[in-house]
Amino acid sequence: MFAVYNFNSFREQVMVSNNRKIIFYPLLGFVLGFWITGFVIEFLSTLIFGELTETLNLDWLFNLALWGLVFYNLPDPFIVSLLSSIKADSSKNSQNQGSHVVPSILSFFQHNEEMDALIRQNLQNVIGDTEKASLDIVGRLGQVNYSMKELDQTIISMQQNSEQLAAKSKSSSQENEKTVEYLQQYIEERLSTVDQDHKITRKLSEQMHRMSKLVVMLKGISKKTNMLALNAAIEAAKAGESGRGFAVVAEEVRNLSTQSDDSTKKIEEAINAMVNTIEKEFAIRYTDEKNRKEVNLLEQLKQQLTGIMDSYLRLVTLNKNTIQEINHFSQNATNQVVEAIAGSQFQDIIQQQIETILRSMDLFNEYLQECRQQIETPDLLLAEPLQFDFEAIRKLYVMQKQRMVHDRVLSQDQEGITEQEDESEAGDITFF
């Protein structure tokens, strides 16, 4: 419902509307700004610390905004009467201007300054805590990264030793194959003299001793692998939660080392048993009965040599695969540490955003101080409402995402204002 006024009524209503806007717009702008700032602080606190332990109580701000809307939409005669009452009270007591309205607003500004100082101090504490935590994380990850580099060097050294051992193993395997072939030929042709038996015995004994040396080398590698797994487990324990996956790998490496050690012991026992058997069985001349037994014994010896050769090759392959797996997991762990160090730089982004908010609060506080000065000064009550410079805040942003959000929010607000103005300009000058 609306009414159309003549020129005199229109001038009177314009003065009343200006009076309402002088009081309402700065107050409403402050309320909305403080409300939005509260949500921004709440969002940043949630982003940094997770669930909030306490929620800012802003119900009184909503109530104040609602009363402001009611005041803005009251009938014009009531506003004229209210302003006349305030003017009469002002003339009676110049130190108590605006009756209870102006002191309440000034008190509101005072509480806002205190709240601003409190929020500012909390944000400064957040910046300090996140920076300290980030530096601590980077330091710990740096120590883990240093340990991983040392581990990589050890793995490279072990890989080189493993390659050398594999080359020797290939040569020994070829020799063992020739020995087995020669032994088979020897069984088929039979030995004619004891001297030939002794020659073969000495040759087999030398081969067994060579394999014994290789077994000793394997035992040394197995021992080093076990020590590597133990050191890896210690480093993983130092790393805490970040080293849990690497601790599992260290345990698997340790189990493989134990299995390799057990296999080496069994091979050593088999070789020693064969050496003793060869030395005892070929110590005297063979009779026909012994020759038959010799054939069986040599056949068994051939089978044992073949089995030992296969076991030895499997052991070499197992050690090679173990070192490759260790190298693979070590590279993955190193990459994860590097990624974790890079990810810890989030603190810089958060600090920049919080500092932007603090600077925005400074600009908004300057605007509120100007509003307060306008309210405290009677001559400025009829002046035009102050406008807040949002473009100054936009210049503070350091990320494109912040500028996009800024433009989107303000463009939505501007579209809403434009729609309201279009509706008002569609007909005559009206007052609701």
ZISUL-V726901 format. One line per field, one symbol per residue. phi: phi as a letter, one per 40 degrees, with the letter a starting at -180 (. if undefined). burial: I if it has 9 or more other C-alpha atoms within 8 Angstrom, else O. A space follows every 50 residues. Layout:
# ZISUL-V726901
phi->???
burial->???
This chain:
# ZISUL-V726901
phi->.abbbccccccccccccccccdccccccccccccccdcccccccccccbg cccbbccbccccccccccccccbcdddcccccccccccccccaccbcgfc ccdcccccccccccccccccccccccdccccccccccccccccccccccc cccccccccccccccccccccccccccccccccccccccgccbccccccc cccccccccccccccccccccccccccccccccccccccgcccccccccc cccccccccccccccccccccccccccccccbcbcccdcccccccccccc cccccccccccccccccccccccccccccccccccccccccccccdcccc cccccccccccccccccccccccccccdccccccccbccccccccccbbc cccccdccccccccccccccccccccbccbbc
burial->OOOOOOOOOIOOIOOIOIIIIIIIIIIIOIIOIOIOOIOOIIOOIIOOOO OIOOOOOOOOIOOIIOOIOOOIOOOOOOIIOOOOOIIOIIOOOOOIIIIO OIIOOIOOIOOOIOOIOOIIOOIOOOIOOIIOOIOOIIOIIIOIIOIIIO IIOOIOOIIOOIIOIIOOIOOOIOOIIOOIOOIIOIIOOOIOOIOIIIOO IOOIIOOIOOIIOOIOOIIOOIIOIIOOIIOIIOIIIOIOOOIIOIIOII IOIIOIIIOIIOIIOOIIOOIIOIIOOIIOOIOOOIOOOOIOOOIOOIIO IIOOIIOIIOIIIOIIOOIIOIIIOIIOIIOOIIOOIIOIIOOIIOIOOI IIIIOIOIIIIOIIIOIIOIIIOIIOOOOOIOOOOOOOOOOOIIOIIOOO OIIOOIOOOOOOOOOOOOOOOOOIOOOOOOOO
